[in-house]
Amino acid sequence: MALLQIAEPGQAAAPHEHRLAAGIDLGTTNSLVAAVRSGQAKTLPDAQGRHLLPSVVRYTQDGVIVGHEAREAAASDPLNTIASAKRLIGRPVSDIKSLGGSLPYEFVDQDSSVPRIRTVSGDVSPMEVSAEILRVLAHRAEETLGGELSGVVITVPAYFDDAQRQATKDAARLAGLNVFRLLNEPTAAAVAYGLDRGADGVHAIFDLGGGTFDISILRLNRGVFEVMSTGGDSALGGDDFDQAIAEWIMDQAGIADDADHKVLRQLMQDARRAKEVLSDAEVAELDIAIPGDGRWQGSIDRETFNRLADPLIRKTISACRRALRDADISADEVREVVMVGGSTRMPRVREKVGDFFGRAPLVDIDPDKVVALGAAIQADVLAGNKPDDEILLLDVTPLSLGLETMGGLVEKLIPRNTTIPVARAQEFTTFKDGQTAMAIHVLQGEREMVEHCRSLARFELRGIPPMVAGAARIRVTFRVDADGLLNVEAEELSQGVRAQVTVKPSYGLTDEEISGMLQASYEHAEQDMQERKLAEARVEGMRVVEALQAALASDGDRLLSNDERKPIETALEQLNQAIAGNDADAIEEQAKNVEKVCEFYVERRMNSGIQEAMAGHNINEFE
């Protein structure tokens, strides 16, 4: 008789069966893949022994080239060689052009929200570029591990918004990968450092990569990673330091801003090399090709570079300060500061971070590899190879999520820095009599009014039974999964009709906008509260107006004389005038005045209703 093998979901059917899984750090400048082998997380090298894969893809008429060979062709073939695709993923062309610096690509002019870059192999999107990198890394892992991957964990900046996360998942799907989950890069670094083992307390993860910056404040308690707050900028990284040096070189060498793509691309490579040299030396020699077959020779010292770098480093420190404020802690409460990302090799960055937190940061693990190693450890757990592992990762939402209510107000269902995964529900009702549909407008942001927040999605709930205003019960549920992606469902409770949307917002929320939204929420807090008070007063005033107008149309002529009706209509007109104004207190005062003037009318309507209900009946029937 055959025996059934029974296993927990996600775990191997046999104790000796080890499912192959990998962690992938999809970076702006370089990418890596790692796996747990013989109980240790290790990054996997290519056939030449190179662990880092440059995140560069070159499109040719003969095929696609990824990595080192592609990077070498960047200066000679800039239009067909795509680097730093991570900075482009999940953004429209309008935002990409605002990132700063000259992008040496030719973007296709189209209506789609997804940008496409023209190459000799055809038009490609940032997701397709990223998919090529993921495909190479996955193939490397399968060749090294000797089998097919059951799944991967891909890391993303903690400050990536829904669009950028969804675009990353789309890239993985194009590469044919099963994604166990997206993991925030700072959290992956904490796992790699083993902060879950005997290091309870508050830790800061400072992650400055090639194109993105994250700061996360984690509280660790008995193996549970709780992200207390996150901050950062998904358009700030090593590329910006390269750009600062390149602009300095252009100024010194007299190179015009409108130089062609090849010159600009070569300048960025020269600037990157100078930056790397200055991490170990005090001076970097420069030999720069300039238009017209000329050359400029010079040097840049570390002091000059520090002066160029300081404004960028100050941005990271400002984000750290905000993250500490959001977590409601001070810098001296942070136990350890973990440095992540190749850009943290810069001595000036380590110096400034150490000064701010008052302690030397941890740099024991290669900052280029630490994220991939943490992702590999988590992938091994999710593959079911460590069923007794107690690591629990609790990330948070970077911005509040809510929906629009009457008067252009935002009702927040999930506040920012809420631990995910999370589900929150709230009941709403109809505004007008007989209303059979409701428009659901999903928003993201910290301000009180719709116009100041970002629209994520819209959908409609239809089939609501016609009832008097306020009688219907519509439950709206927000669910954010472990990857930070949002699903919204609306249900009318009496009939059970439902509508839902998985939010895949239009690309385009830059982290300058995120930071701006947070800053604006602080600066305009009092103004927002006044606007909210006014909007709420208007909604309530309109409710009174509509109810009174409906009553007058129904039985006003029958129950009121002309003399009785005149003061009611005067009070109604005064309320309408107040609603048209900008004084919330005046609206509330006029609404109360209407209720006072109408007291006798309300009583008369109630008596009339009772008389109609009792017509043809004996009082004893109601005992």
C-alpha positions in Angstrom: 0.0 0.0 0.0 1.4 3.4 -1.0 2.0 5.8 1.9 1.1 9.5 1.7 3.8 12.0 2.5 2.4 14.8 4.6 4.2 18.1 5.1 3.4 21.6 6.3 2.8 24.1 3.5 6.1 25.4 2.2 8.1 22.7 3.9 9.9 19.8 2.3 8.0 16.5 2.2 11.1 14.6 3.4 13.4 15.8 6.2 16.5 15.3 4.0 15.0 17.2 1.1 16.6 20.6 0.7 14.7 23.0 -1.5 16.9 25.3 -3.5 16.3 29.0 -2.9 18.3 32.2 -3.4 18.4 35.8 -2.2 18.9 38.5 -4.8 20.1 42.0 -4.2 18.9 43.9 -7.3 21.1 46.9 -7.0 21.4 50.2 -8.9 25.1 49.8 -9.6 25.8 46.1 -8.9 23.6 43.1 -8.2 24.3 39.9 -6.4 22.8 36.5 -5.7 23.4 34.5 -2.5 22.3 31.1 -1.1 22.6 29.2 2.1 25.1 26.3 1.6 26.2 24.0 4.4 24.4 26.2 6.8 26.2 29.4 5.8 24.9 32.2 3.6 27.4 32.9 0.8 27.3 35.1 -2.3 27.7 33.0 -5.5 30.4 34.0 -8.1 30.3 33.6 -11.8 32.6 31.3 -13.9 35.4 34.0 -13.6 35.0 34.1 -9.8 33.4 37.6 -9.8 30.6 38.0 -7.2 29.3 41.4 -8.3 27.3 41.6 -11.5 27.2 45.2 -12.8 23.6 46.2 -13.2 24.1 47.1 -16.9 22.4 45.7 -19.9 23.5 46.3 -23.5 21.1 45.6 -26.4 22.7 44.7 -29.7 21.3 43.4 -33.0 22.8 40.0 -32.1 21.3 39.7 -28.6 21.5 41.0 -25.1 24.7 41.4 -23.0 24.5 41.7 -19.2 27.2 42.7 -16.7 30.9 43.4 -17.0 31.0 43.3 -20.8 28.0 45.6 -21.0 29.5 48.1 -18.6 32.7 48.3 -20.7 30.6 49.3 -23.7 28.7 52.0 -21.9 30.8 54.9 -23.2 31.1 53.7 -26.8 27.5 52.6 -27.1 25.5 54.8 -24.6 22.1 54.7 -26.3 21.9 50.9 -26.2 23.6 50.3 -22.9 21.2 50.7 -19.9 22.7 51.3 -16.5 21.0 52.1 -13.1 17.6 50.8 -14.3 16.6 50.6 -10.6 16.4 54.4 -10.6 14.0 54.3 -13.5 11.7 51.4 -12.4 8.2 52.4 -11.4 8.5 56.0 -12.6 7.1 57.9 -15.6 9.4 59.8 -18.0 8.4 63.1 -16.4 9.8 62.0 -13.0 12.9 60.4 -14.5 13.8 63.7 -16.1 13.6 65.4 -12.7 16.0 63.0 -11.1 18.9 65.2 -12.0 21.9 64.7 -14.2 21.9 63.9 -17.9 20.4 60.5 -18.9 22.2 59.2 -21.9 19.1 57.4 -23.3 16.5 58.1 -25.9 13.0 57.7 -24.4 10.1 56.8 -26.6 7.4 59.5 -26.9 4.2 57.7 -25.9 1.1 57.9 -23.8 1.9 54.9 -21.6 2.8 55.6 -18.0 5.6 53.1 -18.3 8.7 54.7 -19.9 10.4 52.9 -22.8 13.9 53.3 -24.0 14.7 53.0 -27.7 17.5 50.5 -28.6 18.7 48.7 -31.7 16.9 45.6 -30.4 13.6 47.5 -29.9 12.0 49.5 -27.2 12.5 48.3 -23.7 11.1 49.2 -20.3 13.0 49.4 -17.0 11.2 46.2 -15.9 12.5 44.3 -19.0 16.1 45.6 -18.3 15.8 44.5 -14.7 14.4 41.1 -15.8 17.6 40.5 -17.9 19.7 41.1 -14.7 17.5 38.8 -12.6 17.6 36.1 -15.3 21.4 36.0 -15.3 21.6 35.9 -11.5 19.0 33.1 -11.3 20.9 31.1 -14.0 24.1 31.6 -12.0 22.4 30.2 -8.8 21.0 27.2 -10.6 24.3 26.4 -12.2 26.1 26.7 -8.8 23.5 24.9 -6.7 22.8 22.2 -9.3 19.1 22.4 -9.7 16.0 24.6 -10.3 15.2 27.3 -7.8 12.0 26.9 -5.8 11.8 30.6 -5.2 13.7 33.8 -4.5 13.7 36.7 -2.1 14.4 40.0 -3.9 15.4 43.0 -1.9 14.0 46.5 -2.4 14.6 49.9 -0.7 12.4 50.3 2.3 11.2 53.6 0.8 10.1 52.1 -2.5 6.4 52.9 -3.1 3.7 50.5 -4.4 4.5 51.3 -8.0 8.2 50.5 -7.6 7.5 47.3 -5.7 5.0 46.1 -8.2 7.4 47.0 -11.1 10.1 44.9 -9.3 7.7 41.9 -9.1 6.8 42.4 -12.7 10.5 42.2 -13.6 10.8 39.0 -11.7 7.8 37.5 -13.4 9.3 38.4 -16.8 12.5 36.6 -15.7 10.4 33.5 -14.9 11.1 33.6 -11.1 8.8 32.6 -8.2 9.1 35.4 -5.7 8.7 34.3 -2.1 8.5 37.9 -1.1 10.1 41.3 -1.5 12.3 42.1 1.5 13.3 45.6 2.5 17.1 46.0 2.1 17.7 47.4 5.7 15.9 44.4 7.2 17.9 42.0 5.1 21.1 43.6 6.4 19.9 43.2 10.0 19.3 39.5 9.3 22.8 39.1 7.7 24.5 40.7 10.8 22.6 38.2 13.0 21.1 41.0 15.0 18.2 38.6 15.7 20.5 36.6 18.0 21.3 38.1 21.4 21.1 41.7 20.3 17.8 43.0 21.6 17.4 46.7 21.4 17.3 49.5 18.9 19.4 49.3 15.7 19.8 51.7 12.8 20.4 50.4 9.3 22.1 53.1 7.1 21.8 51.9 3.5 23.5 54.1 0.8 23.7 52.3 -2.5 24.4 53.3 -6.0 21.0 55.0 -6.6 18.9 54.8 -3.4 19.2 55.6 0.3 17.3 54.0 3.2 17.4 54.5 6.9 15.5 52.1 9.0 15.2 52.1 12.8 14.6 48.5 14.0 13.7 47.3 17.5 14.7 43.7 18.0 13.1 41.6 20.7 13.6 37.8 21.0 14.0 37.3 17.3 11.3 39.7 16.2 12.3 42.5 13.8 10.0 45.4 14.3 10.6 48.3 12.0 9.9 51.4 14.1 10.3 53.8 11.3 11.8 54.2 7.8 13.1 57.1 5.8 15.2 57.8 2.8 15.3 58.8 -0.8 15.0 56.4 -3.8 16.8 59.0 -6.0 19.9 59.5 -3.9 23.0 57.3 -4.0 26.5 56.8 -5.4 25.4 58.0 -8.8 24.8 61.4 -7.4 28.3 61.6 -5.9 29.7 60.5 -9.3 27.6 63.3 -10.9 29.0 65.9 -8.5 32.5 64.9 -9.4 31.6 64.8 -13.1 30.2 68.3 -13.0 33.3 69.6 -11.1 35.5 68.0 -13.9 33.3 69.6 -16.6 33.8 73.0 -14.9 37.6 72.5 -14.5 38.1 71.2 -18.1 35.7 73.6 -19.7 33.4 70.9 -21.1 29.9 72.2 -22.1 26.8 70.9 -20.4 25.3 69.9 -23.8 28.2 67.5 -24.6 27.2 64.4 -26.5 26.1 61.1 -24.8 29.5 59.4 -25.2 31.4 62.2 -23.5 28.9 62.3 -20.6 29.0 58.6 -20.1 32.8 58.5 -20.1 32.8 61.4 -17.6 30.6 59.4 -15.2 32.9 56.4 -15.5 36.0 58.6 -14.8 34.2 60.2 -11.9 33.2 56.9 -10.4 36.8 55.7 -10.6 38.1 58.9 -8.9 35.5 58.4 -6.1 36.7 54.8 -5.5 40.3 55.9 -5.5 39.6 58.6 -2.9 38.2 56.0 -0.5 41.8 54.8 0.1 44.0 57.7 -1.2 44.2 61.4 -0.5 44.4 62.3 -4.2 43.0 60.9 -7.5 44.8 61.7 -10.7 42.5 62.5 -13.7 43.1 62.1 -17.4 40.0 63.2 -19.2 39.1 63.0 -22.9 37.4 66.2 -24.0 35.5 67.0 -27.2 37.7 67.8 -30.2 40.3 65.0 -29.6 41.8 67.0 -26.7 42.6 65.8 -23.2 42.5 67.5 -19.7 44.8 66.3 -17.0 44.5 67.2 -13.4 43.7 65.8 -10.0 41.0 65.9 -7.3 41.9 65.6 -3.6 39.8 64.2 -0.8 39.2 67.6 0.7 37.6 68.8 -2.5 35.6 65.7 -2.9 34.4 66.0 0.7 33.2 69.6 -0.1 31.3 68.2 -3.1 29.9 65.3 -1.1 28.8 67.1 2.1 25.5 68.5 0.7 24.5 65.0 -0.4 25.5 63.5 3.0 23.5 66.2 4.8 20.4 64.9 3.0 21.0 61.4 4.4 21.6 62.8 7.9 18.3 64.8 7.7 16.5 61.6 6.8 18.1 59.9 9.8 16.9 62.7 12.1 13.3 62.4 10.7 13.4 58.6 11.2 14.5 58.9 14.8 11.7 61.5 15.4 9.2 59.2 13.9 10.4 56.3 16.1 10.2 58.7 19.1 13.8 57.9 20.2 17.0 59.8 20.4 20.3 59.0 18.7 22.0 57.8 21.9 19.3 55.1 22.3 20.6 53.4 19.1 22.7 50.4 20.1 24.4 49.7 16.7 24.5 51.4 13.3 24.9 49.0 10.4 26.4 50.3 7.2 25.0 48.9 4.0 25.7 49.7 0.3 28.9 50.3 -1.6 28.6 54.1 -1.1 29.2 53.6 2.6 32.8 52.8 1.8 33.4 56.6 1.5 35.3 57.7 4.6 33.3 61.0 4.7 30.0 59.1 4.9 31.3 56.9 7.8 32.7 59.9 9.6 29.4 62.0 9.4 27.2 59.0 10.3 29.5 58.2 13.3 29.3 61.9 14.4 25.5 61.9 14.2 24.9 58.7 16.1 27.8 59.1 18.5 29.3 55.7 17.8 31.4 54.0 15.1 29.2 52.2 12.6 29.5 48.5 12.0 31.4 47.7 8.8 32.4 44.1 9.5 30.6 42.5 6.5 31.3 43.7 3.0 28.7 46.4 2.5 28.1 45.3 -1.1 27.2 41.7 0.0 25.4 42.2 3.3 21.9 42.7 1.7 22.2 39.6 -0.6 23.3 37.5 2.4 20.3 38.5 4.5 18.0 37.8 1.6 19.5 34.3 1.2 18.9 33.5 4.9 15.3 34.6 4.6 14.8 32.7 1.3 16.1 29.5 3.0 13.5 30.0 5.7 10.6 30.6 3.3 11.6 27.6 1.2 10.9 25.5 4.3 14.4 24.4 5.0 14.4 25.8 8.5 10.9 25.0 9.9 12.1 25.9 13.5 13.6 29.2 12.6 12.0 32.0 14.7 13.0 35.0 12.6 9.9 37.2 12.2 10.2 40.3 10.0 7.8 43.1 10.7 8.2 45.9 8.1 6.0 49.1 8.0 4.1 51.2 5.6 6.1 54.3 4.6 3.0 56.6 4.1 -0.6 56.6 5.4 -3.3 54.9 3.3 -6.9 56.0 3.2 -9.9 57.0 1.1 -11.8 60.1 0.1 -15.0 61.0 2.0 -17.5 63.8 1.4 -16.1 67.2 1.2 -12.8 66.2 -0.2 -11.5 64.8 3.1 -9.1 61.9 3.5 -10.1 59.2 6.0 -6.9 57.4 7.0 -7.4 53.6 7.5 -3.7 52.6 7.8 -1.4 55.3 9.4 2.2 55.4 8.2 4.7 53.3 10.0 2.0 50.6 10.6 3.6 47.1 10.8 2.8 45.0 7.8 1.2 42.7 6.8 -1.9 44.4 8.1 -5.7 44.6 7.4 -7.9 47.4 8.6 -11.7 47.8 8.0 -14.1 50.7 8.5 -17.8 51.2 7.8 -19.1 54.0 5.7 -22.6 55.0 4.6 -24.5 56.7 1.8 -24.9 60.5 1.6 -28.1 60.7 -0.4 -31.5 59.0 -0.3 -31.8 56.1 -2.8 -28.1 56.0 -3.5 -27.2 52.7 -5.2 -23.5 53.1 -6.0 -20.5 54.5 -4.2 -17.2 55.6 -5.8 -14.1 54.5 -3.8 -11.0 56.7 -4.2 -7.9 55.2 -2.6 -5.2 57.7 -1.5 -1.7 57.8 0.0 -0.3 60.7 2.1 -0.3 62.6 5.3 -2.4 65.7 4.6 -6.1 66.1 5.5 -7.4 67.0 2.0 -7.6 64.9 -1.1 -5.9 67.5 -3.3 -2.8 67.3 -1.1 -2.4 63.5 -1.3 -1.5 61.0 -4.0 -4.3 59.2 -5.8 -3.6 55.4 -6.0 -6.7 54.0 -7.5 -10.5 54.4 -8.1 -13.3 51.8 -8.3 -17.0 51.7 -7.9 -19.3 49.6 -5.6 -22.6 49.1 -7.4 -25.8 47.3 -6.4 -26.4 49.0 -3.0 -30.1 48.6 -2.1 -31.9 52.0 -2.3 -32.3 53.3 1.2 -32.6 56.6 3.0 -29.3 58.5 3.4 -27.2 57.0 6.2 -29.0 53.7 6.4 -26.7 51.6 4.1 -23.6 50.0 5.7 -20.6 49.7 3.4 -17.5 48.1 4.9 -14.2 49.0 3.2 -11.2 46.8 4.0 -7.6 47.7 3.3 -5.1 44.9 3.2 -1.3 45.4 2.8 0.6 42.2 2.2 4.2 41.3 3.3 5.5 42.9 0.1 3.9 46.2 0.9 1.3 45.9 -1.9 -2.3 47.1 -1.2 -5.7 45.4 -1.9 -8.9 47.3 -1.2 -12.4 45.7 -1.0 -15.8 47.3 -0.4 -18.8 45.3 0.7 -22.4 46.3 1.2 -23.3 44.3 4.3 -27.1 43.7 3.8 -26.9 42.3 0.3 -23.3 41.1 0.3 -22.4 42.9 -3.0 -18.6 43.4 -3.3 -16.0 45.3 -5.4 -12.3 45.3 -5.0 -9.0 46.5 -6.6 -5.4 45.5 -6.2 -3.6 48.8 -6.2 -1.1 49.0 -9.0 -0.8 52.8 -9.0 0.3 54.8 -11.9 4.1 55.1 -11.8 5.5 58.3 -10.5 5.9 58.9 -6.7 9.4 60.2 -6.3 11.0 60.1 -2.8 11.4 63.9 -3.1 7.6 63.9 -3.2 7.4 61.4 -0.2 9.8 63.6 1.8 7.9 66.7 0.7 4.6 65.1 1.7 5.9 64.3 5.2 7.4 67.7 5.6 4.2 69.4 4.3 2.2 67.4 6.8 4.3 69.0 9.6 4.4 72.5 8.2 0.7 72.6 7.4 -0.8 70.7 10.3 -2.8 73.7 11.7 -3.9 74.8 8.2 -5.0 71.2 7.4 -7.0 70.9 10.6 -8.8 74.2 9.8 -9.5 72.9 6.2 -10.8 69.7 7.6 -13.0 71.5 10.1 -14.4 73.6 7.3 -15.0 70.6 5.0 -16.7 68.7 7.8 -18.9 71.7 8.6 -19.9 72.1 5.0 -20.8 68.4 4.7 -23.0 68.5 7.8 -24.6 71.8 6.6 -25.3 70.3 3.2 -26.9 67.3 4.9 -29.2 69.7 6.9 -30.1 71.6 3.7 -30.9 68.5 1.7 -33.0 67.0 4.5 -35.0 70.2 5.0 -35.5 70.7 1.3 -36.8 67.2 0.9 -39.2 67.7 3.9 -40.6 71.0 2.5 -41.1 69.4 -0.9 -43.0 66.5 0.7 -45.4 68.2 3.1 -44.4 71.8 3.5 -47.4 73.2 1.7 -49.8 71.0 3.8 -48.3 71.6 7.2 -47.1 75.2 7.0 -48.7 78.5 6.4 -46.9 81.1 4.4 -46.0 83.1 7.5 -44.6 79.9 9.2 -42.7 78.9 6.1 -41.0 82.3 5.6 -38.6 82.2 8.6 -37.6 78.6 7.7 -36.7 79.6 4.2 -34.8 82.6 5.5 -32.8 80.4 7.9 -32.2 77.9 5.0 -30.9 80.7 2.8 -28.6 82.0 5.6 -27.2 78.4 6.0 -26.6 78.2 2.2 -24.7 81.5 2.3 -22.6 80.3 5.2 -21.7 77.0 3.4 -20.5 79.1 0.4 -18.2 81.0 2.7 -15.0 79.9 4.5 -16.0 80.1 8.2 -16.7 76.7 9.8 -18.0 78.3 13.0 -20.5 80.3 11.0 -21.8 77.2 9.2 -22.2 75.4 12.5 -24.1 78.4 14.0 -26.4 78.7 11.0 -27.1 74.9 11.1 -28.1 75.1 14.7 -30.3 78.2 13.9 -32.1 76.1 11.2 -32.7 73.3 13.7 -34.1 75.8 16.2 -36.3 77.6 13.7 -37.7 74.2 12.5 -38.4 72.7 15.9 -42.2 73.3 15.6 -42.2 72.0 12.0 -40.3 68.8 13.1 -42.8 68.2 15.9 -45.7 68.8 13.5 -44.3 66.3 11.0 -43.9 63.7 13.7 -47.5 64.2 14.9 -48.7 64.0 11.3 -46.8 60.8 10.8 -48.3 59.2 13.9 -51.8 60.2 12.8 -51.3 58.7 9.4 -50.0 55.5 10.9 -52.9 55.2 13.3 -55.6 56.1 10.7 -58.3 53.3 10.6 -56.9 51.6 13.8 -57.9 51.5 17.5 -55.4 52.6 20.1 -56.0 49.2 21.8 -54.4 47.5 18.8 -51.0 49.1 19.7 -51.0 47.9 23.3 
